Amino acid sequence: MRHWFARHQSVVLLGPALGYLLIFSLFPLLYSLGISFYEFDVIDSDWEFVGLDHYRSLWSDDVFWAAARTTALMVGVGVVVQSILGTALALFFNLRLRGAALVRGLLVIPMILNPVVVGLMWRALLNPDWGLVNWMLGGLGYDAPPNWLGDPAVAKWVLIFVDVWQWTPFVFIIVFARLQALPEEIFEAASVDGAGPWGRTTQITLPLLASAIVFAGIFRAIDAFRTFDLVYGLTYGGPGRTTTTLSFYGFETGFSFTRYGFSSAIAYVMVIVAAIASSVLLKRVDIRREDAR
């Protein structure tokens, strides 16, 4: 028995993890891929093979491309703003001001809330009739505030703002943890050489924080790419289709219109795009790391 375990040690130890991946990762991926080639007939409760029709339909689907643009806007603008604000907050709290620990604790509260709850909360705050935000603006003398969630030109930016409000603390935690781990000797030596606060920040601190900022940015980009729950709680994809993301469009197509095959095709396009983008980003990070060495 001992010799058998020694020969198959890797299989035995990796068995539970491999089983988990097969059941909860590989099987759903393959099953959804198979469904994307079929169309469900609600009347007959039967599946009809349609081949690549769903994928061809995506190219001419205006709603799909509108959702793709909204998703790209959330990833491009939202993640960049979160990375900048999170890094700025980490640098600020590194000053070790009195009461900073309490403020840091309050800062991370949005991150631990469920995104659906966050969406419903901001939906109430931005209500045009009795919302707290418009009430405060009225008290400041602004009598014609915008219809935050009813105006297509404003709603998408409100969605990005709420996403930034909730997830900037995540970037802050990652960058601040890396900042606390930097050796003080480097900054002391720079001070001796005559470097001022701005020089130490731009020439030493930020380059050393680059890996943490990139990691947090990639993680948030993947998460923002699949945003669903915040849209569900805040705008439900409206007004019109202004705030409909790819994840929400796939959900609505599958569960509201029972087009399970088309919904699976949307999901698989997202999987392919996320896999390619993640591979390219991680490869670039590895190249920069090798160049730094």
C-alpha positions in Angstrom: 0.0 0.0 0.0 2.8 2.3 0.8 4.6 1.7 -2.5 1.3 2.2 -4.4 0.8 5.5 -2.6 4.4 6.6 -3.4 3.8 5.8 -7.1 0.5 7.6 -7.3 1.0 10.3 -4.7 0.4 13.2 -7.1 -2.8 11.7 -8.4 -4.1 11.0 -4.9 -3.3 14.5 -3.6 -4.6 16.3 -6.7 -7.7 14.1 -7.0 -10.1 16.3 -5.0 -9.0 19.4 -6.8 -9.3 17.8 -10.2 -12.7 16.4 -9.3 -13.9 19.9 -8.3 -12.6 21.4 -11.5 -14.3 18.7 -13.6 -17.6 19.0 -11.9 -17.9 22.7 -11.3 -15.8 24.2 -14.1 -15.2 21.9 -17.1 -18.7 20.3 -17.2 -20.7 23.6 -17.1 -18.4 25.0 -19.8 -18.9 22.0 -22.1 -22.6 21.8 -21.3 -23.2 25.5 -22.1 -21.2 25.1 -25.3 -23.5 22.3 -26.4 -26.6 24.3 -25.6 -25.4 27.2 -27.7 -25.9 25.1 -30.8 -29.5 24.4 -30.0 -32.8 26.4 -29.8 -35.3 25.6 -27.1 -38.9 25.2 -28.4 -41.2 26.4 -25.6 -44.3 25.0 -27.1 -43.0 21.5 -27.7 -40.5 21.6 -24.8 -37.9 20.3 -27.2 -34.4 21.2 -28.4 -33.8 22.0 -32.1 -30.2 21.9 -33.5 -29.4 25.2 -35.2 -25.6 24.9 -35.4 -23.8 28.3 -35.5 -27.0 30.3 -36.1 -26.8 31.9 -32.6 -23.2 33.1 -33.1 -24.0 34.5 -36.6 -27.0 36.3 -35.1 -24.8 38.1 -32.6 -23.0 40.0 -35.4 -26.2 41.6 -36.5 -27.7 42.1 -33.0 -27.8 45.8 -32.2 -28.6 45.1 -28.5 -25.6 42.8 -28.2 -23.2 45.5 -29.6 -24.8 48.1 -27.4 -24.3 45.9 -24.3 -20.7 45.2 -25.5 -20.0 49.0 -25.6 -21.5 49.5 -22.2 -19.4 46.6 -20.8 -16.2 48.0 -22.4 -17.0 51.5 -21.0 -17.3 49.9 -17.5 -14.0 48.1 -17.9 -12.1 50.9 -19.5 -13.3 53.9 -17.6 -14.3 52.3 -14.3 -11.2 50.2 -13.7 -8.8 53.1 -14.6 -10.6 55.4 -12.2 -10.6 52.8 -9.5 -6.9 52.1 -10.0 -6.0 55.8 -9.8 -8.2 56.5 -6.8 -7.2 53.3 -5.0 -3.5 54.1 -5.4 -4.0 57.7 -4.3 -5.8 56.6 -1.2 -3.0 54.1 -0.4 -0.4 56.8 -0.6 -2.5 59.2 1.5 -3.1 56.7 4.3 0.6 55.8 4.3 1.1 59.1 5.9 0.0 57.5 9.2 -2.3 60.3 10.3 -4.2 60.2 13.6 -7.5 58.3 13.2 -6.4 56.7 9.9 -7.2 53.2 11.1 -10.8 54.1 11.8 -11.2 55.8 8.5 -9.7 52.8 6.7 -12.2 50.5 8.3 -15.1 52.7 7.2 -13.6 52.9 3.7 -13.9 49.2 3.0 -17.5 49.0 3.9 -18.8 49.4 0.4 -16.7 46.5 -0.8 -18.2 44.0 1.7 -21.8 44.8 0.6 -23.7 42.7 -1.9 -23.7 44.4 -5.3 -27.5 44.0 -5.6 -27.9 45.7 -2.2 -25.6 48.5 -3.3 -27.7 48.9 -6.5 -31.0 49.1 -4.6 -29.5 51.5 -2.1 -28.2 53.9 -4.7 -31.5 53.5 -6.6 -33.3 54.8 -3.5 -30.8 57.6 -3.0 -31.1 58.8 -6.6 -34.9 58.6 -6.7 -36.1 61.8 -8.5 -39.1 62.2 -6.2 -37.9 61.5 -2.7 -34.2 60.5 -3.0 -31.7 62.0 -0.6 -29.3 63.2 -3.3 -31.9 65.4 -5.0 -33.1 66.6 -1.6 -29.6 67.7 -0.7 -29.1 69.4 -4.1 -32.4 71.2 -3.6 -31.2 72.4 -0.3 -28.1 73.8 -2.0 -30.3 75.8 -4.4 -30.1 73.4 -7.4 -33.8 73.1 -8.3 -33.4 71.1 -11.5 -31.3 68.0 -10.8 -31.0 65.4 -13.6 -33.1 62.3 -13.7 -30.1 60.2 -12.6 -31.5 56.8 -13.7 -34.1 57.9 -16.2 -31.9 59.9 -18.5 -29.9 57.6 -21.0 -27.1 60.1 -21.2 -26.6 60.1 -17.4 -27.6 56.6 -16.3 -24.5 54.8 -17.7 -22.2 57.2 -15.9 -24.2 56.7 -12.7 -23.6 52.9 -13.1 -19.9 53.5 -13.5 -19.8 55.9 -10.5 -21.5 53.3 -8.2 -19.1 50.6 -9.4 -16.2 52.9 -8.7 -17.7 53.8 -5.3 -18.0 50.1 -4.3 -14.7 48.7 -5.7 -12.1 51.4 -5.2 -11.5 50.0 -1.7 -10.4 46.7 -3.2 -7.7 48.4 -5.2 -6.8 50.5 -2.1 -6.4 47.3 0.0 -4.1 45.6 -2.5 -1.9 48.6 -3.1 -1.8 49.6 0.5 -0.7 46.1 1.6 2.1 46.2 -0.9 3.0 49.7 0.2 3.3 48.6 3.8 5.7 45.8 2.8 8.2 48.1 1.1 11.5 48.4 3.0 12.0 51.8 4.7 15.8 51.7 3.9 15.1 52.5 0.2 13.3 55.7 1.1 15.8 56.7 3.8 18.6 56.3 1.2 16.7 58.4 -1.3 16.2 61.1 1.4 19.9 61.1 2.1 20.6 61.5 -1.6 18.4 64.6 -1.6 15.1 63.3 -3.1 12.0 65.1 -2.0 8.6 63.7 -1.3 7.5 64.1 -4.9 10.7 62.5 -6.2 10.4 59.6 -3.8 6.8 59.0 -4.8 7.3 59.2 -8.6 10.7 57.6 -8.9 10.6 54.9 -6.2 7.2 54.3 -4.7 5.0 54.1 -7.8 7.5 51.8 -9.7 7.6 49.5 -6.8 3.8 49.5 -6.6 3.4 48.8 -10.3 2.9 45.0 -9.9 0.3 45.4 -7.2 -1.6 48.1 -9.3 -1.5 45.9 -12.4 -2.7 42.8 -10.4 -5.6 44.8 -8.9 -6.4 46.3 -12.2 -6.5 42.9 -14.0 -8.6 41.4 -11.3 -11.1 44.3 -11.4 -11.2 44.3 -15.2 -12.3 40.7 -15.2 -14.9 41.3 -12.5 -16.2 44.5 -14.3 -16.4 42.6 -17.6 -19.0 40.2 -16.1 -21.0 42.8 -14.1 -24.6 41.7 -13.6 -25.8 42.0 -10.1 -25.1 45.8 -9.8 -27.1 46.4 -13.0 -29.9 44.1 -11.7 -30.3 46.1 -8.5 -29.6 49.6 -9.9 -31.2 50.0 -13.3 -32.3 46.6 -14.6 -30.6 47.5 -17.9 -32.5 50.7 -18.5 -33.5 53.2 -19.4 -34.0 51.4 -22.7 -30.8 49.4 -23.1 -28.4 52.1 -21.9 -27.0 50.2 -19.0 -27.4 46.7 -20.3 -24.2 44.8 -20.0 -23.3 41.5 -21.7 -23.9 39.5 -18.6 -27.3 41.1 -18.0 -28.3 40.7 -21.7 -27.4 37.0 -21.5 -29.5 36.6 -18.3 -32.4 38.5 -19.7 -32.3 36.5 -23.0 -32.2 33.2 -21.2 -34.5 33.6 -18.2 -37.0 36.3 -19.5 -37.3 35.2 -23.2 -36.3 31.5 -22.7 -33.8 31.7 -25.5 -31.3 29.4 -23.7 -29.2 28.7 -26.7 -28.7 32.3 -27.7 -28.0 33.2 -24.0 -25.3 30.4 -23.9 -23.8 31.8 -27.1 -23.5 35.2 -25.4 -21.9 33.7 -22.4 -19.4 31.7 -24.5 -18.4 34.8 -26.5 -17.7 36.4 -23.1 -15.6 33.4 -22.0 -13.5 33.6 -25.2 -13.0 37.4 -24.9 -12.1 37.2 -21.2 -9.7 34.3 -21.8 -7.9 36.1 -24.7 -7.7 39.4 -22.9 -6.5 37.8 -19.6 -3.8 35.9 -21.5 -2.5 39.0 -23.3 -2.5 41.1 -20.1 -0.7 38.5 -18.1 1.8 37.9 -20.8 2.6 41.6 -21.0 3.0 41.7 -17.2 5.5 38.8 -17.4 7.4 40.5 -20.2 7.7 43.7 -18.1 8.8 41.7 -15.2 11.6 40.0 -17.2 12.6 43.4 -18.6 12.8 44.8 -15.1 15.1 42.0 -14.1 
